[in-house]
Amino acid sequence: MTRAPQDADARRAACPVICYPTDTLPAPPLERLARLRAGAGEVARHVIAPREARAFTVPAGHFFRIACPEGAQVGDLNLFAADDLSERFFSGKTRALHGSHVTTGARLWSCLPFLRPMATITADSLDWYGVDADGGRVHDVIGTRCDPYTHHLLSGQEYHHCCHSNLARALAAHLERAPQEVEHHVHDVLNVFMCTGFTRDTGQYFMKASPARAGDHLELFAEIDLLGVLSACPGGDCGAEHSSDAARCHPLEVTVLRPQDGTAEGWQSPAPNGYSRRHGAV
């Protein structure tokens, strides 16, 4: 380690500045969405088996609920624009705008050059958890997804039920293509129900047992037509390891709900970002 300069303490004392103040972002109409949700009826239900993934679609203006029907289970969620796989969930920008973990009122943003809300979180049964003594929080947008490449790098072993592979298989089945042809579309996830943080001493990403129990759920409103792919992580509640055939795992459930009148009054899907895309070129 290099010797600290004489003004080291002064340098460390610099005030933090929020990178992206969100005061000018339009607030989601949560009260209106709550009224709309009250009359919504189920139109589809999908069960995701343990250590597997499944694709599902959600029309714009509908709600979808991700739930633990039997017990604590972490889910890795990918989202795409239903008609254009190049527009997909941007976990990094969602993190920059809303923080490392998301809950009611946060929006899931799409990648550049689109950068628009894909979905708004309207209900979270784990919002009571807050921040624990280790700095852990629930529903993170900091982790990537367990994948067979990192697993092989660290262990030298082949494992095909990592969330990356699960998502690739499910997306491939939906598109009727081979997993190797579509895995490049799989992207960093929303880790639903996962409890994570960073250690204070080494800054390493950690996970701990999810506080979710049977009946816990995260509910979202689809801002655009969505294709979702959800993996039931092979780590179960991720209290021990996340690429495992030994961890106790449970299914996940996705329920799609249609508002009684079909859509929200005065609501329409957000347009792609209005930047000109000139990038300073003449």
Long-range contacts (C-beta under 8 A, 24 or more apart in sequence): 19-96, 20-96, 20-97, 22-97, 22-98, 25-97, 27-105, 28-105, 28-107, 28-117, 28-120, 28-221, 29-264, 29-267, 30-104, 30-105, 30-122, 32-264, 32-265, 32-267, 33-120, 33-122, 33-221, 33-264, 34-122, 36-259, 36-264, 37-63, 37-122, 37-123, 37-219, 37-221, 37-257, 37-259, 39-259, 39-260, 39-261, 40-257, 40-258, 40-259, 40-260, 41-257, 41-258, 41-260, 42-255, 42-256, 42-257, 42-258, 43-256, 43-257, 43-258, 44-255, 44-256, 45-253, 45-254, 45-255, 45-256, 46-230, 46-253, 46-254, 46-255, 46-256, 47-251, 47-252, 47-253, 48-75, 48-230, 48-231, 48-232, 48-251, 48-252, 48-253, 48-254, 49-232, 49-251, 50-232, 50-234, 50-236, 50-249, 50-250, 50-251, 51-161, 51-166, 51-232, 51-233, 51-234, 51-245, 51-249, 52-161, 52-166, 52-169, 52-170, 52-231, 52-232, 53-163, 53-166, 53-167, 53-169, 53-170, 53-229, 53-230, 53-231, 53-232, 54-170, 54-229, 54-230, 54-254, 55-170, 55-171, 55-173, 55-174, 55-227, 55-228, 55-229, 56-227, 56-228, 56-229, 56-230, 56-254, 56-256, 57-82, 57-225, 57-226, 57-227, 57-228, 57-256, 58-222, 58-225, 58-226, 58-228, 58-256, 59-222, 59-225, 59-226, 59-258, 60-222, 60-223, 60-224, 60-225, 60-226, 60-263, 60-269, 61-221, 61-222, 61-259, 61-262, 61-263, 61-264, 61-267, 61-269, 62-221, 62-222, 62-256, 62-257, 62-258, 62-259, 63-122, 63-219, 63-220, 63-221, 63-222, 63-256, 63-257, 63-259, 64-119, 64-219, 64-220, 64-222, 64-226, 64-228, 64-254, 64-255, 64-256, 64-257, 65-123, 65-217, 65-218, 65-219, 65-220, 65-253, 65-254, 65-255, 65-257, 66-192, 66-217, 66-218, 66-219, 66-220, 66-230, 66-252, 66-253, 66-254, 67-215, 67-216, 67-217, 67-218, 67-252, 67-253, 67-254, 67-255, 68-193, 68-212, 68-213, 68-214, 68-215, 68-216, 68-217, 68-250, 68-252, 68-253, 69-214, 69-215, 69-250, 69-251, 69-252, 69-253, 70-214, 70-250, 70-251, 71-212, 71-213, 71-214, 71-237, 71-248, 71-250, 72-193, 72-209, 72-210, 72-211, 72-212, 72-213, 72-236, 72-237, 72-250, 73-193, 73-210, 73-212, 73-232, 73-233, 73-236, 73-237, 73-249, 73-250, 73-251, 73-252, 74-191, 74-192, 74-193, 74-194, 74-210, 74-232, 74-233, 74-235, 74-236, 74-237, 74-238, 74-242, 75-191, 75-192, 75-193, 75-230, 75-231, 75-232, 75-233, 75-252, 76-145, 76-146, 76-163, 76-166, 76-167, 76-189, 76-190, 76-191, 76-192, 76-230, 76-231, 76-233, 77-189, 77-190, 77-191, 77-192, 77-228, 77-229, 77-230, 77-231, 78-167, 78-171, 78-186, 78-187, 78-189, 78-228, 78-229, 78-230, 79-108, 79-110, 79-118, 79-119, 79-190, 79-226, 79-227, 79-228, 80-185, 80-226, 80-227, 80-228, 80-229, 81-110, 81-114, 81-118, 81-224, 81-225, 81-226, 81-227, 82-224, 82-225, 82-226, 82-227, 83-225, 85-185, 85-227, 86-111, 87-111, 87-114, 87-272, 88-185, 88-187, 89-118, 89-187, 89-188, 89-189, 89-190, 90-115, 91-141, 91-142, 91-187, 91-188, 91-189, 91-190, 92-141, 92-188, 94-141, 94-190, 95-141, 95-142, 98-141, 100-137, 100-140, 100-141, 100-142, 100-197, 101-137, 101-138, 101-139, 101-140, 101-141, 101-142, 101-196, 102-139, 102-141, 102-190, 103-127, 103-138, 103-139, 107-223, 108-190, 108-220, 110-224, 111-187, 112-273, 113-272, 113-273, 113-275, 113-277, 114-272, 114-273, 115-272, 115-273, 115-275, 116-223, 116-224, 116-270, 116-271, 116-272, 116-273, 117-223, 117-224, 117-270, 118-222, 118-223, 118-224, 118-226, 119-220, 119-221, 119-222, 119-223, 119-226, 120-220, 120-221, 120-223, 121-218, 121-219, 121-220, 122-219, 122-220, 122-221, 123-217, 123-218, 123-219, 124-217, 124-218, 124-219, 125-215, 125-216, 125-217, 125-218, 126-193, 126-211, 126-212, 126-216, 126-218, 129-195, 129-211, 132-195, 134-197, 134-206, 134-208, 135-197, 135-198, 135-200, 136-195, 136-196, 136-197, 136-206, 136-208, 137-195, 137-196, 137-197, 138-193, 138-194, 138-195, 138-210, 138-211, 138-212, 139-190, 139-191, 139-192, 139-193, 139-194, 139-218, 140-190, 140-191, 140-194, 140-196, 141-188, 141-190, 141-191, 142-196, 142-198, 142-205, 143-188, 143-189, 143-191, 143-194, 143-196, 143-205, 143-207, 144-188, 144-189, 145-186, 145-188, 145-189, 145-191, 145-231, 146-233, 146-234, 146-235, 146-242, 146-243, 148-243, 151-243, 159-234, 159-243, 161-234, 161-243, 161-245, 162-234, 162-243, 163-189, 163-231, 163-233, 163-234, 163-242, 166-231, 166-232, 166-234, 167-229, 167-231, 170-229, 170-231, 171-229, 174-227, 174-229, 186-229, 192-218, 192-230, 192-252, 193-218, 193-237, 194-233, 194-238, 195-238, 207-235, 207-238, 207-239, 207-242, 208-238, 208-239, 209-237, 209-238, 209-239, 210-237, 210-238, 210-239, 212-237, 223-269, 223-270, 224-269, 224-270, 225-269, 228-254, 230-254
